[in-house]
Amino acid sequence: MRIRLTHHTTYDYERPARAINQRLRLPPRSHDGQRVIRWRVGFDVDAELRRGEDVLGNLAHTAFVRGPVSRLTITVA
């Protein structure tokens, strides 16, 4: 069975942010009961995205967005 998940997170800032630096831990891990085939992280503004692992070996991304930004939406699928 294949399952496709899509998740949107939107941040609205009262005053535009000069810059945003955020650590994302969103993708699930593959294991015996599940295999992740594809995973994509997208932004509705220009962002620099670096992929890495946290200290527990989980996939994590660090996002850098230069402002001013009054609204940010992150989509993972």
N, C-alpha and C positions, 0 to 999 in steps of 0.2 A: 504494500500500500504506500502511495506517495501522498504527502501532505505539504501544502504550500501555506506558509504563514507570512503575513505582512503586518508590520507594526509602525505606527506613526507617533512621534512625540513632538509637540509644538510648544515652544517657549515664547511668551510675549513679555517684552521688557517695557516697564513704565517709561524709562528713559533709555535711549539707544545705548547698547553696550559698545564700548570702545574696542573690545576684543573678547573672544570666548576661547577657553581652553578646557576641554572636557574629555574625560576618560569614559569610554563606552565598553561595557561588558554585556553584550547582547546575544551573540551566537551560542547556541547550545553545543555541547560536546558530542562527538560521535562515540558510541559504545556498542556493546554486543546487541542491544535491543533497538538501536537507531543509528542511521548513518546520514550525516549531513552531506548532501551532494553539492549544493551551491549556497552561497550566502553573500548578500550585497548590502552595503551601507551607502545611503545617498543623502544629500543635503540640498535644500532649496536655495542656498547661497554658496558662493565660492568658499571652499574649505580645503585645508590640507589634512589628509588622513594618513596616519601612520599605524601600521599593524604590528602587533607584538603579543607577548604573553605576560600575564601577571605572575606573581610569585608562586601561585598554585598551579601554573601551567594552563590556565584558561586563556582562550583567545580574547584579546582586548585591543581596542583601537583608541588612539588619542587623536582628537580633532582640534584643529586650530582654525579659528575664523577671525579675520580682521574686520573691524567695524568701520563705521557705526552700523549696528544691527538692531532693529527694533523687534524683529520676529525671526525665529529659526525653527524649521521643521526638519527632523531627522526621520528617514524612512529606512527600515530594514526589512529585507525579504529573503 
